[in-house]
């Protein structure tokens, strides 16, 4: 019985595929997938991309559930601010925000996730310091050429020594996902700004559709902002 339990435990352990250096890819970039059997096709087109200076590409076949990503680590200094920018183009994907997502994660020099000690909100969870969550760049406008800008501006946690950027292509079948013009660089801290918050306690009685109900809050929002 003990032998059976031991064997069963081994069978459920995840199998992680090694990082792969794709032919022609820029220095520092590798590809990875949690399992070889769900690994999509990776390639790098040195004349592709939004500006013709190169594109990271992930392609999937007719199977659902393929999952993999391009990966690169950048050195950082804790408490400094950093600007990220990239452009994405996805075809055959209904929801690029889920299937062609970019993630950013902070680590120490040994590859361990660091504590999130950034001062985000005053007097909230003062005795609790969690590990840093994944950062997600914000989507901008999509140009006529089909390329969507994604940007982020973050402060590095004090213990961070490196940041890992991952370009994910996952789940969608018969899809092609591309990224280009990727940059991660130091930048100045953003200027402080004041915001006004207001709450509205109102239950709209008139109207039948969600749109008709929603627009009734407009008057109260305008009044709070004035």
C-alpha positions in Angstrom: 0.0 0.0 0.0 2.8 2.4 0.8 4.5 1.6 -2.5 1.3 2.3 -4.4 0.8 5.7 -2.7 4.4 6.6 -3.4 4.1 5.8 -7.1 0.7 7.7 -7.3 2.3 10.7 -5.7 5.1 10.7 -8.3 2.6 10.5 -11.2 0.9 13.8 -10.2 4.1 15.8 -10.1 4.2 18.4 -12.8 6.8 18.0 -15.6 8.5 21.3 -16.5 10.1 21.6 -19.9 13.5 23.3 -20.0 14.0 26.8 -21.4 14.9 26.8 -25.1 16.9 29.3 -27.0 15.2 29.8 -30.3 17.3 30.3 -33.5 17.8 33.9 -34.3 16.2 35.3 -31.1 17.8 38.3 -29.4 20.2 37.7 -26.6 18.5 37.0 -23.2 15.2 35.7 -24.7 14.2 32.1 -24.2 11.0 30.1 -24.6 9.3 27.9 -22.1 6.2 25.7 -21.6 5.1 23.8 -18.6 4.9 20.5 -20.6 6.3 19.5 -24.0 3.0 18.1 -25.2 1.2 21.5 -24.9 4.1 23.5 -26.3 3.1 25.8 -29.1 5.4 26.7 -32.0 7.9 29.5 -31.3 9.8 31.6 -33.9 11.5 34.9 -34.3 11.2 37.0 -37.4 14.1 39.5 -37.4 12.4 41.6 -40.1 8.9 41.4 -38.7 7.1 43.4 -36.1 5.4 46.8 -36.1 8.6 48.7 -37.1 10.2 45.9 -39.1 13.0 45.4 -36.5 11.9 42.0 -35.3 8.9 40.0 -33.9 8.5 37.3 -31.2 5.9 34.8 -32.5 3.8 32.1 -31.0 1.6 29.9 -33.2 -0.9 27.2 -32.1 -2.3 24.3 -34.1 -5.8 22.9 -34.1 -5.6 21.6 -30.6 -7.1 23.6 -27.7 -5.1 24.3 -24.6 -1.6 24.9 -25.9 0.4 27.2 -23.6 3.9 28.7 -23.7 5.7 32.0 -23.5 8.8 34.0 -24.4 10.8 35.0 -21.4 13.5 37.5 -20.5 15.0 38.9 -17.3 16.1 42.5 -16.8 18.3 43.8 -14.0 16.6 46.4 -11.7 17.3 48.4 -8.6 14.8 48.4 -5.7 12.6 51.5 -5.1 13.5 52.8 -8.6 10.7 53.3 -11.3 10.6 51.5 -14.6 8.8 52.1 -17.9 7.6 49.1 -20.0 6.3 49.3 -23.6 5.5 46.6 -26.2 3.2 46.1 -29.2 1.0 43.1 -29.8 -0.7 41.7 -32.8 -3.0 38.6 -32.6 -4.9 36.8 -35.3 -7.3 33.9 -34.7 -7.8 35.0 -31.1 -11.2 36.2 -29.8 -9.8 37.5 -26.5 -6.2 38.7 -26.8 -6.3 40.1 -23.3 -6.5 36.5 -22.0 -4.7 34.5 -24.7 -1.8 36.9 -25.6 -1.2 38.4 -22.3 2.1 39.9 -21.0 3.1 39.4 -17.3 5.8 41.2 -15.3 7.2 39.7 -12.1 9.8 41.0 -9.5 12.5 38.7 -8.1 15.6 38.9 -5.9 19.1 37.9 -7.1 18.4 34.3 -6.4 15.1 34.1 -8.4 12.8 34.3 -5.4 9.7 36.5 -5.4 10.2 39.5 -3.2 7.9 41.1 -0.7 5.7 43.9 -1.9 6.7 46.7 0.4 5.8 49.5 -2.0 3.7 52.3 -0.3 0.5 52.0 -2.3 -2.3 52.9 0.1 -2.0 54.7 3.5 -3.3 53.0 6.7 -4.4 49.8 5.0 -3.1 46.3 6.1 -0.3 48.0 8.0 1.0 44.7 9.5 0.7 42.7 6.3 3.3 42.6 3.5 2.5 40.1 0.7 4.7 38.8 -2.0 4.6 40.9 -5.2 1.7 40.0 -7.5 2.0 39.8 -11.3 2.0 43.1 -13.0 0.0 43.5 -16.2 0.6 46.3 -18.8 -2.3 48.5 -19.7 -3.7 48.2 -23.2 -3.8 51.3 -25.4 -5.2 51.9 -28.8 -5.0 49.5 -31.7 -3.7 51.0 -34.9 -5.0 50.5 -38.4 -2.0 48.1 -38.8 -3.5 45.8 -36.1 -0.8 46.4 -33.5 -1.9 47.3 -30.0 0.3 49.2 -27.6 0.8 47.9 -24.0 2.5 50.0 -21.4 3.3 50.0 -17.7 5.0 52.2 -15.2 6.0 50.6 -11.9 8.1 51.1 -8.8 10.3 48.1 -8.1 10.0 46.7 -4.5 13.0 47.4 -2.3 14.3 43.8 -2.5 14.0 43.4 -6.3 17.2 42.7 -8.3 15.6 41.5 -11.5 12.3 41.6 -13.3 11.0 38.8 -15.6 8.9 39.7 -18.6 6.8 36.9 -20.2 4.9 37.1 -23.5 2.2 34.4 -23.2 0.5 32.6 -26.1 -2.1 30.2 -24.7 -5.4 28.4 -25.1 -6.6 29.6 -28.5 -6.4 27.1 -31.3 -5.2 28.1 -34.8 -3.9 31.4 -33.5 -0.9 33.5 -34.3 0.4 36.0 -31.6 3.2 38.5 -32.2 5.1 41.1 -30.0 7.5 43.7 -31.1 9.4 46.9 -30.1 9.7 45.7 -26.5 11.5 48.0 -24.0 12.0 48.0 -20.3 14.0 51.0 -19.0 14.5 53.2 -15.9 12.3 56.3 -15.7 11.5 59.1 -13.3 8.9 58.7 -10.6 5.5 60.0 -11.7 4.4 63.3 -10.2 1.9 63.0 -7.2 -1.7 63.8 -8.0 -4.9 64.3 -6.0 -8.1 62.5 -6.9 -11.6 63.0 -5.7 -13.7 60.0 -4.7 -17.5 59.9 -4.2 -20.1 57.3 -3.7 -23.7 57.3 -5.0 -26.5 55.5 -3.1 -29.2 55.4 -5.7 -31.6 52.8 -7.0 -33.0 53.6 -10.5 -36.6 52.8 -10.8 -37.3 54.0 -14.3 -36.0 52.3 -17.5 -36.1 48.7 -18.5 -32.6 48.0 -20.0 -29.2 48.0 -18.2 -28.2 50.9 -20.4 -31.2 53.0 -19.3 -30.6 52.2 -15.7 -26.9 53.0 -15.9 -27.2 56.4 -17.5 -29.4 57.5 -14.6 -26.3 57.7 -12.5 -24.8 60.3 -14.7 -26.5 63.3 -13.0 -25.2 62.3 -9.6 -21.7 61.7 -10.9 -21.6 65.1 -12.5 -22.9 66.7 -9.3 -20.2 65.0 -7.3 -17.5 66.1 -9.7 -18.6 69.7 -9.7 
